[in-house]
Amino acid sequence: MAAALAGAVVLAGCSKPAGDVADGAMSMGFLDAKVQMDEYASTTCSHCARFNNDVFPAFKAKYIDTGKVRYTLHEFLTPPEAVAAAGFLTARCAGPDKYFAVIDDLFRSQEEMYATGDARGVLVKVAQAAGLTEDQFNKCVADEAANRALSQRVRTAIRDKGVSSTPTFFFNGKKVKEGEMTLDELDAAVAEASK
């Protein structure tokens, strides 16, 4: 994947923060929340970006910030995979305290990335906004160990969870939906998982 990333995006490590979940995924919310929501998403998935930009803020305020739901983001790669990988690696290199802010920035910058065709430029801009230099960004996305770990997380999602598309949502371990969810659908999923 490292070679594909360098070739496909023309990108040129940093220490990788460990996620707070056993499989390396990143989470937000209270550990003792009654409902665990898992989202498998890709930074290059337009459906994931719409969910992040239009639905997730209200869901977060209603459920995660109030302690009702613990949310975990599982990294998954969709075309162009090298760009998706670079996005996730950048978020990890920015550090656990900035991880979700970088992911949000990537989703919000996705339209610009596709409209301009300048994936590298957008990725560097997001990295710099998170406090990374361009050199740190280059080293981050070229980190072979981090790329292998990301690939392993994706393989595990496919093998163990049957994930084949993004976004895919699980509530308390049960697959609820492949594809975008509305706030009403999320309300129903949380209610069902809370029983």
Stockholm file with secondary structure:
# STOCKHOLM 1.0

chainA/1-195         MAAALAGAVVLAGCSKPAGDVADGAMSMGFLDAKVQMDEYASTTCSHCARFNNDVFPAFKAKYIDTGKVRYTLHEFLTPPEAVAAAGFLTARCAGPDKYFAVIDDLFRSQEEMYATGDARGVLVKVAQAAGLTEDQFNKCVADEAANRALSQRVRTAIRDKGVSSTPTFFFNGKKVKEGEMTLDELDAAVAEASK
#=GR chainA/1-195 SS CHHHHHHHHCCCCCCCCCCSSTTSCEEESCTTCSEEEEEEECTTCHHHHHIIIIIHHHHIIIIITTTSEEEEEEECCCSSHHHHHHHHHHHHHHCTTTHHHHHHHHHHHHHHHHHHCCHHHHHHHHHHHTTCCHHHHHHHHHCHHHHHHHHHHHHHHHHHHCCCSSSEEEETTEEEEESCCCHHHHHHHHHHHHC
#=GC SS_cons         CHHHHHHHHCCCCCCCCCCSSTTSCEEESCTTCSEEEEEEECTTCHHHHHIIIIIHHHHIIIIITTTSEEEEEEECCCSSHHHHHHHHHHHHHHCTTTHHHHHHHHHHHHHHHHHHCCHHHHHHHHHHHTTCCHHHHHHHHHCHHHHHHHHHHHHHHHHHHCCCSSSEEEETTEEEEESCCCHHHHHHHHHHHHC
//
